[in-house]
């Protein structure tokens, strides 16, 4: 049977690849046959992920990169191109979740959310897109959040800058999709709900009250498990989704239905 998610010969770039969903996706790419470029600020963490991916036999490089800094992104993308010659897939995964409401959070924290969650996608895409357009092929997947369309309802975890920045990711995805489809480039977004990761383990997963409420309201009755996002990532990164454009796929156990 044909492997619909086969990525043999493809080169995938993953931002925010040092831990959590980014690291999991990078390993999934390698297992599907792709060569992988890992981008993040913490090079020591990246090297740990790199060692794991090397066991699959795929080629992998770890590149230090701050997605909020244009020169850092520009240099990182050039390093990938110098190493692999081209980029087929860009997974814009780098993100932060800053807690606080409009009436209480600082301007610095507001800007931090948008710099990482929106500007980071803009910069990475800006420097990857030219060679995708030239080659007439590309897959860009932006990690948004279910919270782009579903507000946090728990007072203990109000995240207005997160809600709004992730909604902006969905809008950016649709705009890019409409503009770049004619170049053979698909642009789609994924909206994960609660998954355990480095970002959530020290906050959401430490609140028994929050988890009880979340599990009660979510039809699946639980958070997402490690690896459960990978199928959606691989689908949107493979030629199986060649006619899927500008979509926002929510992976949340049915929570957005409530």
QUINORHU-V37999 format. One record per residue. N is the residue number from 0. RES is the residue in three letters. PHI is phi in degrees with one decimal (NA if undefined). Layout:
[[N	RES	PHI] [N	RES	PHI]]
This chain:
[[0	UNK	NA] [1	UNK	-63.5] [2	UNK	-83.4] [3	UNK	-68.3] [4	UNK	-104.3] [5	UNK	-67.0] [6	UNK	-118.5] [7	UNK	-56.7] [8	UNK	88.0] [9	UNK	-91.3] [10	UNK	-117.9] [11	UNK	-114.5] [12	UNK	-108.1] [13	UNK	-123.1] [14	UNK	-88.5] [15	UNK	61.7] [16	UNK	-92.1] [17	UNK	-79.3] [18	UNK	-165.0] [19	UNK	59.5] [20	UNK	-63.7] [21	UNK	-66.9] [22	UNK	-64.7] [23	UNK	-62.2] [24	UNK	-65.5] [25	UNK	-60.8] [26	UNK	-66.4] [27	UNK	-63.3] [28	UNK	-59.2] [29	UNK	-62.9] [30	UNK	-66.2] [31	UNK	-85.4] [32	UNK	107.7] [33	UNK	-82.4] [34	UNK	-85.5] [35	UNK	-131.2] [36	UNK	-111.4] [37	UNK	-98.3] [38	UNK	-120.8] [39	UNK	-173.7] [40	UNK	-75.9] [41	UNK	-90.1] [42	UNK	-65.4] [43	UNK	-64.5] [44	UNK	-66.7] [45	UNK	-59.6] [46	UNK	-65.0] [47	UNK	-66.6] [48	UNK	-65.8] [49	UNK	-58.4] [50	UNK	-62.2] [51	UNK	-68.3] [52	UNK	-69.9] [53	UNK	-59.0] [54	UNK	-67.4] [55	UNK	-80.3] [56	UNK	94.7] [57	UNK	-77.5] [58	UNK	-76.8] [59	UNK	-150.5] [60	UNK	-129.6] [61	UNK	-112.9] [62	UNK	-127.5] [63	UNK	-65.1] [64	UNK	-158.7] [65	UNK	-104.7] [66	UNK	-68.2] [67	UNK	-88.5] [68	UNK	-112.2] [69	UNK	-60.1] [70	UNK	-64.6] [71	UNK	-64.2] [72	UNK	-66.0] [73	UNK	-58.3] [74	UNK	-67.8] [75	UNK	-64.5] [76	UNK	-63.3] [77	UNK	-63.8] [78	UNK	-61.9] [79	UNK	-63.8] [80	UNK	-65.5] [81	UNK	-65.3] [82	UNK	-83.0] [83	UNK	-107.1] [84	UNK	91.0] [85	UNK	-161.6] [86	UNK	-132.5] [87	UNK	-97.7] [88	UNK	-131.0] [89	UNK	-125.5] [90	UNK	-102.3] [91	UNK	-83.4] [92	UNK	-107.6] [93	UNK	-57.1] [94	UNK	-164.4] [95	UNK	-133.9] [96	UNK	-123.4] [97	UNK	-95.1] [98	UNK	-88.0] [99	UNK	137.1] [100	UNK	-98.2] [101	UNK	-57.2] [102	UNK	-80.4] [103	UNK	-128.7] [104	UNK	-82.5] [105	UNK	-82.6] [106	UNK	-62.2] [107	UNK	-62.3] [108	UNK	-69.3] [109	UNK	-59.8] [110	UNK	-64.2] [111	UNK	-60.1] [112	UNK	-61.1] [113	UNK	-73.5] [114	UNK	-61.9] [115	UNK	-81.8] [116	UNK	-75.7] [117	UNK	-114.8] [118	UNK	-60.7] [119	UNK	-60.2] [120	UNK	-68.7] [121	UNK	-56.4] [122	UNK	-67.9] [123	UNK	-61.1] [124	UNK	-66.4] [125	UNK	-54.6] [126	UNK	-93.8] [127	UNK	-90.3] [128	UNK	-59.3] [129	UNK	-54.4] [130	UNK	-75.2] [131	UNK	-66.8] [132	UNK	-63.0] [133	UNK	-63.9] [134	UNK	-86.4] [135	UNK	73.3] [136	UNK	-158.7] [137	UNK	179.0] [138	UNK	-129.5] [139	UNK	-116.3] [140	UNK	-123.0] [141	UNK	-104.4] [142	UNK	-85.9] [143	UNK	-98.4] [144	UNK	-167.4] [145	UNK	-57.7] [146	UNK	-73.1] [147	UNK	-69.9] [148	UNK	-124.8] [149	UNK	-120.7] [150	UNK	-76.8] [151	UNK	-66.4] [152	UNK	-110.1] [153	UNK	-108.8] [154	UNK	-57.5] [155	UNK	-69.1] [156	UNK	-133.9] [157	UNK	-89.4] [158	UNK	-140.2] [159	UNK	-65.1] [160	UNK	-70.2] [161	UNK	-68.9] [162	UNK	-52.6] [163	UNK	-72.8] [164	UNK	-68.7] [165	UNK	-72.5] [166	UNK	-65.2] [167	UNK	-63.4] [168	UNK	-60.7] [169	UNK	-64.6] [170	UNK	-64.1] [171	UNK	-63.1] [172	UNK	-58.7] [173	UNK	-67.0] [174	UNK	-64.0] [175	UNK	-63.2] [176	UNK	-59.2] [177	UNK	-66.7] [178	UNK	-80.8] [179	UNK	-108.4] [180	UNK	-58.7] [181	UNK	-67.4] [182	UNK	-96.6] [183	UNK	79.8] [184	UNK	-110.3] [185	UNK	-101.9] [186	UNK	-131.2] [187	UNK	-138.7] [188	UNK	-127.5] [189	UNK	-120.9] [190	UNK	-117.3] [191	UNK	-69.3] [192	UNK	-91.5] [193	UNK	-79.1] [194	UNK	-124.6] [195	UNK	-75.0] [196	UNK	-153.5] [197	UNK	-60.2] [198	UNK	-70.9] [199	UNK	-101.5] [200	UNK	-65.4] [201	UNK	-92.5] [202	UNK	-127.0] [203	UNK	-60.6] [204	UNK	-75.5] [205	UNK	-95.1] [206	UNK	-104.3] [207	UNK	-62.6] [208	UNK	-62.8] [209	UNK	-63.1] [210	UNK	-62.6] [211	UNK	-62.8] [212	UNK	-65.8] [213	UNK	-61.7] [214	UNK	-65.8] [215	UNK	-70.5] [216	UNK	-83.3] [217	UNK	-85.0] [218	UNK	-55.3] [219	UNK	-74.8] [220	UNK	74.5] [221	UNK	-165.7] [222	UNK	-73.2] [223	UNK	-70.7] [224	UNK	-100.0] [225	UNK	-55.2] [226	UNK	96.0] [227	UNK	-76.0] [228	UNK	-91.7] [229	UNK	-63.4] [230	UNK	-61.4] [231	UNK	-67.7] [232	UNK	-60.4] [233	UNK	-66.1] [234	UNK	-59.7] [235	UNK	-72.9] [236	UNK	-94.3] [237	UNK	-104.7] [238	UNK	-75.2] [239	UNK	-63.1] [240	UNK	-108.1] [241	UNK	-63.5] [242	UNK	-113.2] [243	UNK	-102.6] [244	UNK	-140.9] [245	UNK	69.5] [246	UNK	-93.4] [247	UNK	-121.6] [248	UNK	-97.1] [249	UNK	-90.6] [250	UNK	-119.6] [251	UNK	-147.1] [252	UNK	67.2] [253	UNK	93.9] [254	UNK	-60.2] [255	UNK	-72.3] [256	UNK	-78.7] [257	UNK	-75.9]]
